[in-house]
Amino acid sequence: MDDRVTPDNDMSHLADQVASLDPKINPNIGRRFAVTSLAAGFAMAVRPVNAATITTDASGLTAGEVQISVKDGKIPGYRAMPTGKTNAPTVLVIQEIFGVHEHIKDVCRRFAKLGFYAIAPELYARQGDVSKLSDIPEILKIVGTVPDAQVWSDLDSAVAFAKAEKADTTKLGVTGFCWGGRQTWMYTAHNPNVKAGVAWYGPLSPAPKEGVKNPVDVADKIKGRVLGLYAGKDGGIPLTQVDAMRDKLKAANDTGTRIDVYPTSEHGFHADYRPSYDEASAKDGWKKLQDWFKAHGAV
């Protein structure tokens, strides 16, 4: 299954979309959420799932769906944390194009088993429910209407939610996959309080669209905080994008940010529920993520 997407598709009306979040402009704000609860199981577009799919149990955890207050209402999200533990370091988990389905929930539980407070807000809640769609082009139509400003605001709200639940948001990490990988770069540039980010195969410099920035455009704001994990055989994210990002980081005098490439892996190599899964690369990347978070104060 291919979840490659240039997140700026169909976003030429970004300014209008962002303005529509203002209740003074849109009197229906707060009543137009397309998703009010998370999907059960895996998104339709990724079924049947791979036999190698990892399932992390919730023993010793407090895990499940939550409602996150945002500036125009509430959106659903998934939260997992060690039961009874306060001041756990916080990690934002940013979804692929398929939304907060079972794989993203499982990633949250994996973090919680490591002692983190992990939270994954449903970032398409206003635009549409992609979990019930099996057609990738139809999913991309929804994904392409999600403004970056909305995503960052909702992630800020997820951090506030974590803080209210007594998580330690001074130790803030963020990670995401594909669409979420791009947003990991972008949110880290947006929020100076992010200690560490790990971006898994997120587009870096897709075709430009008016009013939409990409990771290469905000490289000067990353400041050594992001580890990029990319695939050498990714047909949607050529290594020329990786090289361009490295050049931008070098120009910004950022010697701390790093991009590692797994030469024989394909896009989605961490997604254990899909045929693209590469166990060796996924495990190595997961270890690198933990080391990166520790080295940058997100633990």
MOHU-V159702 format. One record per backbone hydrogen bond with DSSP energy under -1.0 kcal/mol. NH is the residue of the N-H (numbers start at 1). CO is the residue of the C=O. If there is no record, write none. Layout:
BEGIN
NH_CO ; NH_CO
END
This chain:
BEGIN
9_6 ; 11_8 ; 14_11 ; 17_13 ; 18_14 ; 19_15 ; 20_16 ; 21_18 ; 22_19 ; 25_22 ; 26_22 ; 29_26 ; 31_28 ; 34_125 ; 35_125 ; 44_131 ; 46_43 ; 47_44 ; 50_273 ; 53_50 ; 61_58 ; 62_81 ; 64_79 ; 66_77 ; 68_75 ; 70_73 ; 73_70 ; 75_68 ; 77_66 ; 78_120 ; 79_64 ; 80_118 ; 81_62 ; 83_60 ; 85_82 ; 87_166 ; 90_168 ; 90_171 ; 91_117 ; 92_173 ; 93_119 ; 94_175 ; 99_96 ; 101_99 ; 102_41 ; 105_101 ; 106_102 ; 107_103 ; 108_104 ; 109_105 ; 110_106 ; 111_107 ; 112_108 ; 113_109 ; 115_112 ; 116_111 ; 117_89 ; 118_80 ; 119_91 ; 120_78 ; 122_76 ; 125_122 ; 128_124 ; 133_130 ; 139_135 ; 140_136 ; 141_137 ; 142_138 ; 143_139 ; 144_140 ; 145_142 ; 146_143 ; 151_147 ; 152_148 ; 153_149 ; 154_150 ; 155_151 ; 156_152 ; 157_153 ; 158_154 ; 159_155 ; 160_156 ; 161_157 ; 162_158 ; 163_159 ; 164_160 ; 165_161 ; 166_163 ; 167_162 ; 168_88 ; 169_167 ; 173_90 ; 174_196 ; 175_92 ; 176_198 ; 177_94 ; 178_200 ; 180_177 ; 182_178 ; 183_179 ; 184_180 ; 185_181 ; 186_182 ; 187_183 ; 188_184 ; 189_185 ; 190_186 ; 191_187 ; 194_191 ; 195_172 ; 196_172 ; 197_225 ; 198_174 ; 199_227 ; 200_176 ; 201_229 ; 212_209 ; 216_204 ; 217_214 ; 218_215 ; 221_218 ; 222_219 ; 227_197 ; 228_258 ; 229_199 ; 230_260 ; 232_262 ; 233_265 ; 234_231 ; 241_238 ; 243_239 ; 244_240 ; 245_241 ; 246_242 ; 247_243 ; 248_244 ; 249_245 ; 250_246 ; 251_247 ; 252_248 ; 253_250 ; 254_249 ; 258_226 ; 260_228 ; 262_230 ; 265_262 ; 271_268 ; 272_270 ; 274_271 ; 277_274 ; 278_269 ; 282_278 ; 283_279 ; 284_280 ; 285_281 ; 286_282 ; 287_283 ; 288_284 ; 289_285 ; 290_286 ; 291_287 ; 292_288 ; 293_289 ; 294_290 ; 295_291 ; 296_292 ; 297_294 ; 298_293
END
